[in-house]
Amino acid sequence: MPSLSVIRPGTRAVSAPTPLRPKLRVPNSAYVVDCAVYVDGLRLPGQWTHDRALAEVRRRGEGFVWIGLHEPDTEQITGIADAFGLHELAVEDAVHAHQRPKLERYDDTLFMVLKTVCYVGHGDPTTASEIVATGEVMVFVGANFVVTVRHGEHSGLREVRRRLEADPEQLVLGPAAVLHAVADRIVDSYLEVTAAVEDDIDELERQVFTPGSKMDAEQIYVMKREVLELRRAVVPLGAPLRKLTEGYSALVPHEVRSYFRDVDDHLVTVTDRVGAFDELLTTLVNAVLAKITMRQNNDMRKITAYAAMISVPTMIAGLYGMNFDVMPELHWHYGYPAVLLVIGGICAALFAVFRRNRWL
């Protein structure tokens, strides 16, 4: 129950906080990163809640709302979804994340999922356990609003918003311009990550082909797994981008489609690089396995050579260890030195033959 205020003589009434008071959804809530209204490419001043911002846009009959969320739960996003008319299936995907890149159309709303990637710094690619970290950005686009939902700590859109606000000519194109800016930033991060991964793969390649190196296949498999994670983020995005360039929805005007073509070109470059990484890592795995096989063959040849040399004294000692009284040179004074000399000569000859054939 709400606490009651207590008034004493000579004192001022002080009300205790009411714990059942509903929590106000304001732009600086933990899950709301930013909420703004844009008219004619310019941001309107002031702090906005999502309902006030949407009411302002509808009152003016122009502009749009851009609200950014970070990892909201179902309860937190429900009010926003109701206000903007977001489809419940898309809202469920936005809350739970772990989606493939895709583009879906729900009545008069577009819903796009993009995977974000981040290069994880490390000292040496030959010992690192993680190279690429992933996250997600979901974008709802309507006629007068954009709702971005971000999952992950590395996929912030604050710089995207700042760059767009510095370019009113781009913002005046509407919510589709925000969708393009988000996609462009994410694909540019793909280029940055692939460049860093390429350096790591070059280092692995150098280690593999360095004479006498002890590089094994385990770390290459780790890199191959990380490249696969990068590939899962990059490759499926091609189809959604091509839809946007081909007039998939009237929410993306013709002026913005050409920008998406540029993003798609960059994505093709990244896709080609990731495919080349996968092939190169497969080649490195085969090279490492071949080196291991050669090393084992060399070890087996050495073992065989030493076993052949050891068999000579073993055989002769075995013959003279028989319990016979009549044997050649058994009672000769120089028999023992002669046998040792024969053993040493045969072993030396075998050693020379094996060394000439590079077995030893």
BAGULUM-477060 format. One record per residue (C-alpha): residue in one letter; y, x, z. Coordinates in steps of 0.001 Angstrom, whole numbers, plus 500000, padded with zeros to 6 digits. Example, Ala and Ser with C-alpha at 12.3 -4.5 7.8 and 13.67 -1.06 7.14 Angstrom:
2
{volum = A&v = 495500&u = 512300&w = 507800}
{volum = S&v = 498940&u = 513670&w = 507140}
end
This chain:
360
{volum = M&v = 500000&u = 500000&w = 500000}
{volum = P&v = 503596&u = 501190&w = 499411}
{volum = S&v = 505207&u = 502826&w = 502436}
{volum = L&v = 508094&u = 500943&w = 504138}
{volum = S&v = 511390&u = 502533&w = 504982}
{volum = V&v = 512209&u = 502884&w = 508697}
{volum = I&v = 515814&u = 502436&w = 509910}
{volum = R&v = 516910&u = 503818&w = 513245}
{volum = P&v = 520316&u = 503377&w = 514890}
{volum = G&v = 522764&u = 505987&w = 513707}
{volum = T&v = 520566&u = 507166&w = 510873}
{volum = R&v = 520531&u = 506573&w = 507109}
{volum = A&v = 517668&u = 504630&w = 505592}
{volum = V&v = 515249&u = 506908&w = 503752}
{volum = S&v = 512509&u = 505433&w = 501575}
{volum = A&v = 509155&u = 507151&w = 501524}
{volum = P&v = 507723&u = 507881&w = 498066}
{volum = T&v = 505654&u = 505108&w = 496577}
{volum = P&v = 502317&u = 506524&w = 495368}
{volum = L&v = 501507&u = 503484&w = 493229}
{volum = R&v = 504602&u = 503817&w = 491043}
{volum = P&v = 503470&u = 504148&w = 487389}
{volum = K&v = 503863&u = 507586&w = 485887}
{volum = L&v = 506654&u = 507693&w = 483288}
{volum = R&v = 505715&u = 509236&w = 479958}
{volum = V&v = 508556&u = 511594&w = 479189}
{volum = P&v = 508813&u = 514277&w = 476492}
{volum = N&v = 508236&u = 517140&w = 478916}
{volum = S&v = 504912&u = 515788&w = 480199}
{volum = A&v = 502126&u = 518321&w = 480237}
{volum = Y&v = 500462&u = 516872&w = 477157}
{volum = V&v = 503688&u = 516093&w = 475232}
{volum = V&v = 505025&u = 519356&w = 473838}
{volum = D&v = 508046&u = 517869&w = 472044}
{volum = C&v = 509334&u = 514538&w = 470772}
{volum = A&v = 512245&u = 514319&w = 468357}
{volum = V&v = 513946&u = 512000&w = 465874}
{volum = Y&v = 515032&u = 513374&w = 462487}
{volum = V&v = 517548&u = 511627&w = 460254}
{volum = D&v = 518761&u = 513115&w = 456964}
{volum = G&v = 516925&u = 516336&w = 457815}
{volum = L&v = 518737&u = 516795&w = 461130}
{volum = R&v = 517438&u = 516408&w = 464661}
{volum = L&v = 519207&u = 513810&w = 466748}
{volum = P&v = 520359&u = 515114&w = 470137}
{volum = G&v = 518896&u = 513960&w = 473414}
{volum = Q&v = 515563&u = 513562&w = 475139}
{volum = W&v = 513228&u = 510985&w = 473644}
{volum = T&v = 510119&u = 509164&w = 474706}
{volum = H&v = 507812&u = 508056&w = 471926}
{volum = D&v = 508709&u = 504360&w = 472243}
{volum = R&v = 512477&u = 504978&w = 472347}
{volum = A&v = 512239&u = 507376&w = 469405}
{volum = L&v = 510285&u = 504910&w = 467298}
{volum = A&v = 512697&u = 502087&w = 468210}
{volum = E&v = 515640&u = 504267&w = 467141}
{volum = V&v = 514086&u = 504998&w = 463752}
{volum = R&v = 513316&u = 501336&w = 463160}
{volum = R&v = 516819&u = 500330&w = 464193}
{volum = R&v = 518353&u = 502800&w = 461742}
{volum = G&v = 515894&u = 502004&w = 458967}
{volum = E&v = 515671&u = 505695&w = 458076}
{volum = G&v = 514403&u = 509011&w = 459454}
{volum = F&v = 511150&u = 509679&w = 461251}
{volum = V&v = 509703&u = 510645&w = 464629}
{volum = W&v = 507756&u = 513843&w = 465229}
{volum = I&v = 505835&u = 514010&w = 468483}
{volum = G&v = 503614&u = 516965&w = 469359}
{volum = L&v = 500717&u = 516649&w = 471819}
{volum = H&v = 498517&u = 519297&w = 473392}
{volum = E&v = 494945&u = 518363&w = 474327}
{volum = P&v = 495660&u = 514796&w = 475490}
{volum = D&v = 492903&u = 512699&w = 477004}
{volum = T&v = 492127&u = 509096&w = 476065}
{volum = E&v = 494386&u = 507607&w = 478715}
{volum = Q&v = 497338&u = 509794&w = 477779}
{volum = I&v = 497185&u = 509101&w = 474056}
{volum = T&v = 496535&u = 505347&w = 474291}
{volum = G&v = 500191&u = 504353&w = 474643}
{volum = I&v = 501249&u = 506554&w = 471757}
{volum = A&v = 498397&u = 505285&w = 469580}
{volum = D&v = 499382&u = 501674&w = 470270}
{volum = A&v = 503045&u = 502320&w = 469547}
{volum = F&v = 502397&u = 504060&w = 466213}
{volum = G&v = 499429&u = 501917&w = 465188}
{volum = L&v = 496912&u = 504767&w = 464984}
{volum = H&v = 493354&u = 503861&w = 464107}
{volum = E&v = 490945&u = 504036&w = 467031}
{volum = L&v = 488384&u = 506165&w = 465166}
{volum = A&v = 491011&u = 508761&w = 464287}
{volum = V&v = 492315&u = 508692&w = 467867}
{volum = E&v = 488801&u = 509327&w = 469154}
{volum = D&v = 488474&u = 512332&w = 466842}
{volum = A&v = 491860&u = 513626&w = 467985}
{volum = V&v = 490882&u = 513439&w = 471649}
{volum = H&v = 487410&u = 514944&w = 471473}
{volum = A&v = 488134&u = 517532&w = 468724}
{volum = H&v = 485289&u = 519666&w = 467316}
{volum = Q&v = 485800&u = 518168&w = 463855}
{volum = R&v = 485416&u = 519654&w = 460402}
{volum = P&v = 488588&u = 519947&w = 458308}
{volum = K&v = 489052&u = 516612&w = 456593}
{volum = L&v = 491563&u = 514075&w = 455267}
{volum = E&v = 491143&u = 510351&w = 455922}
{volum = R&v = 493269&u = 507332&w = 455066}
{volum = Y&v = 493564&u = 504384&w = 457451}
{volum = D&v = 495678&u = 501577&w = 455964}
{volum = D&v = 499183&u = 503050&w = 455866}
{volum = T&v = 498360&u = 506212&w = 457875}
{volum = L&v = 496933&u = 509578&w = 456894}
{volum = F&v = 494800&u = 511563&w = 459341}
{volum = M&v = 494180&u = 515243&w = 458639}
{volum = V&v = 492146&u = 517753&w = 460640}
{volum = L&v = 492775&u = 521478&w = 460273}
{volum = K&v = 490918&u = 524293&w = 461995}
{volum = T&v = 493069&u = 527069&w = 463424}
{volum = V&v = 491872&u = 530648&w = 463788}
{volum = C&v = 493086&u = 533583&w = 465818}
{volum = Y&v = 492100&u = 537242&w = 465679}
{volum = V&v = 490865&u = 538451&w = 469063}
{volum = G&v = 492124&u = 541929&w = 469829}
{volum = H&v = 489562&u = 544559&w = 470804}
{volum = G&v = 489222&u = 548288&w = 471056}
{volum = D&v = 486307&u = 548904&w = 468721}
{volum = P&v = 484671&u = 546484&w = 466251}
{volum = T&v = 481333&u = 548205&w = 466830}
{volum = T&v = 481259&u = 546972&w = 470447}
{volum = A&v = 483304&u = 543738&w = 470361}
{volum = S&v = 481537&u = 540491&w = 471196}
{volum = E&v = 484216&u = 538164&w = 469769}
{volum = I&v = 486404&u = 538700&w = 466727}
{volum = V&v = 487697&u = 535232&w = 465822}
{volum = A&v = 488716&u = 532348&w = 468110}
{volum = T&v = 489135&u = 528849&w = 466705}
{volum = G&v = 491077&u = 525732&w = 467599}
{volum = E&v = 492139&u = 522507&w = 465906}
{volum = V&v = 495251&u = 520656&w = 464836}
{volum = M&v = 495125&u = 516952&w = 463989}
{volum = V&v = 498038&u = 515379&w = 462113}
{volum = F&v = 498774&u = 511648&w = 461865}
{volum = V&v = 501255&u = 510849&w = 459097}
{volum = G&v = 502914&u = 507486&w = 458676}
{volum = A&v = 505935&u = 506205&w = 456783}
{volum = N&v = 508291&u = 507008&w = 459668}
{volum = F&v = 506353&u = 509227&w = 462052}
{volum = V&v = 504267&u = 512360&w = 462463}
{volum = V&v = 501963&u = 512883&w = 465436}
{volum = T&v = 500419&u = 516333&w = 465824}
{volum = V&v = 497578&u = 516874&w = 468303}
{volum = R&v = 496717&u = 520462&w = 469102}
{volum = H&v = 493567&u = 521872&w = 470706}
{volum = G&v = 493502&u = 525526&w = 471725}
{volum = E&v = 496068&u = 527921&w = 473142}
{volum = H&v = 496694&u = 529991&w = 470020}
{volum = S&v = 497673&u = 527215&w = 467592}
{volum = G&v = 501216&u = 526426&w = 468737}
{volum = L&v = 503534&u = 524636&w = 466310}
{volum = R&v = 506811&u = 525444&w = 468011}
{volum = E&v = 507699&u = 528028&w = 465364}
{volum = V&v = 506873&u = 525533&w = 462598}
{volum = R&v = 509242&u = 522989&w = 464117}
{volum = R&v = 511970&u = 525588&w = 464564}
{volum = R&v = 511664&u = 526742&w = 460958}
{volum = L&v = 511787&u = 523190&w = 459625}
{volum = E&v = 514816&u = 522315&w = 461747}
{volum = A&v = 516564&u = 525314&w = 460205}
{volum = D&v = 515842&u = 523898&w = 456727}
{volum = P&v = 517216&u = 520327&w = 456541}
{volum = E&v = 516519&u = 520146&w = 452803}
{volum = Q&v = 512823&u = 520379&w = 453598}
{volum = L&v = 512911&u = 517955&w = 456523}
{volum = V&v = 514726&u = 515319&w = 454487}
{volum = L&v = 511539&u = 514936&w = 452437}
{volum = G&v = 510023&u = 513115&w = 455394}
{volum = P&v = 506766&u = 513276&w = 457356}
{volum = A&v = 504863&u = 514766&w = 454400}
{volum = A&v = 507066&u = 517861&w = 454668}
{volum = V&v = 505891&u = 518317&w = 458266}
{volum = L&v = 502262&u = 517995&w = 457164}
{volum = H&v = 502870&u = 520648&w = 454513}
{volum = A&v = 504580&u = 522988&w = 456975}
{volum = V&v = 501687&u = 522693&w = 459433}
{volum = A&v = 499078&u = 523285&w = 456715}
{volum = D&v = 501079&u = 526188&w = 455283}
{volum = R&v = 501363&u = 527885&w = 458691}
{volum = I&v = 497664&u = 527493&w = 459402}
{volum = V&v = 496618&u = 528852&w = 456000}
{volum = D&v = 499025&u = 531775&w = 456429}
{volum = S&v = 497273&u = 532540&w = 459719}
{volum = Y&v = 494001&u = 532610&w = 457755}
{volum = L&v = 495478&u = 535376&w = 455605}
{volum = E&v = 496515&u = 537334&w = 458688}
{volum = V&v = 493098&u = 536978&w = 460309}
{volum = T&v = 491207&u = 537924&w = 457150}
{volum = A&v = 493330&u = 541068&w = 456824}
{volum = A&v = 492450&u = 542085&w = 460382}
{volum = V&v = 488769&u = 541241&w = 459901}
{volum = E&v = 488736&u = 543290&w = 456711}
{volum = D&v = 489876&u = 546349&w = 458687}
{volum = D&v = 487039&u = 545796&w = 461161}
{volum = I&v = 484486&u = 545482&w = 458371}
{volum = D&v = 485807&u = 548682&w = 456788}
{volum = E&v = 485272&u = 550433&w = 460128}
{volum = L&v = 481719&u = 549077&w = 460333}
{volum = E&v = 481069&u = 550266&w = 456795}
{volum = R&v = 482328&u = 553739&w = 457659}
{volum = Q&v = 480073&u = 553847&w = 460706}
{volum = V&v = 477027&u = 552695&w = 458715}
{volum = F&v = 477372&u = 555314&w = 456002}
{volum = T&v = 478406&u = 558205&w = 458243}
{volum = P&v = 475544&u = 560764&w = 458198}
{volum = G&v = 473676&u = 560842&w = 461481}
{volum = S&v = 475302&u = 557687&w = 462858}
{volum = K&v = 473232&u = 555517&w = 465200}
{volum = M&v = 474753&u = 552209&w = 464040}
{volum = D&v = 472325&u = 549306&w = 464410}
{volum = A&v = 472236&u = 545867&w = 462831}
{volum = E&v = 473097&u = 543935&w = 466009}
{volum = Q&v = 476859&u = 544460&w = 465819}
{volum = I&v = 476874&u = 543652&w = 462123}
{volum = Y&v = 475178&u = 540358&w = 462944}
{volum = V&v = 477939&u = 539718&w = 465505}
{volum = M&v = 480553&u = 540279&w = 462804}
{volum = K&v = 478584&u = 538128&w = 460386}
{volum = R&v = 478550&u = 535301&w = 462937}
{volum = E&v = 482325&u = 535570&w = 463364}
{volum = V&v = 482835&u = 535531&w = 459604}
{volum = L&v = 480673&u = 532419&w = 459454}
{volum = E&v = 482939&u = 530810&w = 462055}
{volum = L&v = 485935&u = 531718&w = 459913}
{volum = R&v = 484203&u = 530326&w = 456838}
{volum = R&v = 483560&u = 526989&w = 458560}
{volum = A&v = 487288&u = 526712&w = 459219}
{volum = V&v = 488443&u = 527744&w = 455748}
{volum = V&v = 486063&u = 526420&w = 453110}
{volum = P&v = 486019&u = 522674&w = 454008}
{volum = L&v = 489830&u = 522539&w = 453893}
{volum = G&v = 489869&u = 522962&w = 450115}
{volum = A&v = 488901&u = 519362&w = 449322}
{volum = P&v = 491597&u = 517754&w = 451560}
{volum = L&v = 494315&u = 519967&w = 450086}
{volum = R&v = 493271&u = 519137&w = 446544}
{volum = K&v = 493437&u = 515429&w = 447411}
{volum = L&v = 497015&u = 515876&w = 448604}
{volum = T&v = 497983&u = 517625&w = 445369}
{volum = E&v = 496450&u = 514852&w = 443247}
{volum = G&v = 498367&u = 511930&w = 444718}
{volum = Y&v = 495805&u = 510752&w = 447241}
{volum = S&v = 498434&u = 508755&w = 449133}
{volum = A&v = 501917&u = 507415&w = 448494}
{volum = L&v = 502892&u = 508937&w = 451858}
{volum = V&v = 502990&u = 512314&w = 450075}
{volum = P&v = 505808&u = 512146&w = 447501}
{volum = H&v = 505696&u = 514037&w = 444244}
{volum = E&v = 508233&u = 516603&w = 445493}
{volum = V&v = 505857&u = 517688&w = 448271}
{volum = R&v = 502682&u = 517852&w = 446169}
{volum = S&v = 503792&u = 521069&w = 444458}
{volum = Y&v = 504115&u = 522688&w = 447893}
{volum = F&v = 500536&u = 521713&w = 448689}
{volum = R&v = 499427&u = 523379&w = 445434}
{volum = D&v = 500861&u = 526639&w = 446743}
{volum = V&v = 498970&u = 526203&w = 450023}
{volum = D&v = 495791&u = 525483&w = 448084}
{volum = D&v = 496273&u = 528707&w = 446076}
{volum = H&v = 496524&u = 530694&w = 449290}
{volum = L&v = 493438&u = 528960&w = 450622}
{volum = V&v = 491488&u = 529928&w = 447486}
{volum = T&v = 492456&u = 533548&w = 448119}
{volum = V&v = 491217&u = 533321&w = 451702}
{volum = T&v = 487991&u = 531622&w = 450602}
{volum = D&v = 487286&u = 534409&w = 448109}
{volum = R&v = 487895&u = 537041&w = 450783}
{volum = V&v = 485620&u = 535340&w = 453299}
{volum = G&v = 482885&u = 535037&w = 450688}
{volum = A&v = 483259&u = 538742&w = 449886}
{volum = F&v = 483055&u = 539554&w = 453613}
{volum = D&v = 479782&u = 537680&w = 453913}
{volum = E&v = 478271&u = 539491&w = 450931}
{volum = L&v = 479474&u = 542875&w = 452176}
{volum = L&v = 478053&u = 542291&w = 455649}
{volum = T&v = 474735&u = 541289&w = 454112}
{volum = T&v = 474788&u = 544560&w = 452176}
{volum = L&v = 475586&u = 546490&w = 455362}
{volum = V&v = 472700&u = 544804&w = 457190}
{volum = N&v = 470354&u = 545803&w = 454385}
{volum = A&v = 471744&u = 549341&w = 454441}
{volum = V&v = 471228&u = 549629&w = 458211}
{volum = L&v = 467689&u = 548292&w = 457932}
{volum = A&v = 467001&u = 550766&w = 455126}
{volum = K&v = 468348&u = 553611&w = 457289}
{volum = I&v = 466158&u = 552497&w = 460177}
{volum = T&v = 463139&u = 552366&w = 457866}
{volum = M&v = 463899&u = 555836&w = 456522}
{volum = R&v = 464348&u = 557153&w = 460055}
{volum = Q&v = 461016&u = 555676&w = 461055}
{volum = N&v = 459372&u = 557133&w = 457955}
{volum = N&v = 460782&u = 560560&w = 458802}
{volum = D&v = 459500&u = 560239&w = 462340}
{volum = M&v = 456069&u = 559221&w = 461088}
{volum = R&v = 455950&u = 562190&w = 458701}
{volum = K&v = 456865&u = 564548&w = 461500}
{volum = I&v = 454212&u = 563046&w = 463743}
{volum = T&v = 451648&u = 563293&w = 460925}
{volum = A&v = 452563&u = 566938&w = 460231}
{volum = Y&v = 452249&u = 567965&w = 463875}
{volum = A&v = 449012&u = 566005&w = 464200}
{volum = A&v = 447605&u = 567892&w = 461181}
{volum = M&v = 448541&u = 571241&w = 462724}
{volum = I&v = 447091&u = 570259&w = 466098}
{volum = S&v = 443829&u = 569163&w = 464450}
{volum = V&v = 443074&u = 572738&w = 463332}
{volum = P&v = 442696&u = 574325&w = 466802}
{volum = T&v = 441120&u = 571106&w = 468057}
{volum = M&v = 438431&u = 571247&w = 465362}
{volum = I&v = 437697&u = 574956&w = 465832}
{volum = A&v = 437673&u = 574654&w = 469628}
{volum = G&v = 435356&u = 571695&w = 469285}
{volum = L&v = 432928&u = 573664&w = 467144}
{volum = Y&v = 432797&u = 576601&w = 469525}
{volum = G&v = 432473&u = 574279&w = 472458}
{volum = M&v = 429006&u = 573214&w = 471315}
{volum = N&v = 426072&u = 574360&w = 473487}
{volum = F&v = 424287&u = 576504&w = 470869}
{volum = D&v = 423171&u = 580100&w = 471446}
{volum = V&v = 423137&u = 581121&w = 467795}
{volum = M&v = 426637&u = 580709&w = 466353}
{volum = P&v = 428627&u = 583013&w = 464026}
{volum = E&v = 430656&u = 585606&w = 465863}
{volum = L&v = 429673&u = 584145&w = 469243}
{volum = H&v = 428782&u = 587521&w = 470788}
{volum = W&v = 431182&u = 589608&w = 468713}
{volum = H&v = 433652&u = 591632&w = 470803}
{volum = Y&v = 436581&u = 590614&w = 468622}
{volum = G&v = 435427&u = 587041&w = 468033}
{volum = Y&v = 437970&u = 585393&w = 470346}
{volum = P&v = 441052&u = 587204&w = 468926}
{volum = A&v = 439751&u = 586567&w = 465422}
{volum = V&v = 439452&u = 582825&w = 466059}
{volum = L&v = 442977&u = 582707&w = 467508}
{volum = L&v = 444253&u = 584588&w = 464496}
{volum = V&v = 442578&u = 582160&w = 462113}
{volum = I&v = 443971&u = 579178&w = 464026}
{volum = G&v = 447474&u = 580641&w = 464023}
{volum = G&v = 447309&u = 581483&w = 460321}
{volum = I&v = 446161&u = 578035&w = 459285}
{volum = C&v = 448794&u = 576357&w = 461484}
{volum = A&v = 451519&u = 578629&w = 460072}
{volum = A&v = 450424&u = 577833&w = 456521}
{volum = L&v = 450494&u = 574095&w = 457248}
{volum = F&v = 453931&u = 574411&w = 458850}
{volum = A&v = 455259&u = 576202&w = 455752}
{volum = V&v = 453842&u = 573533&w = 453454}
{volum = F&v = 455291&u = 570675&w = 455517}
{volum = R&v = 458675&u = 572389&w = 455784}
{volum = R&v = 458785&u = 572975&w = 452008}
{volum = N&v = 458043&u = 569263&w = 451456}
{volum = R&v = 460759&u = 568291&w = 454015}
{volum = W&v = 458336&u = 566727&w = 456427}
{volum = L&v = 459613&u = 568949&w = 459226}
end
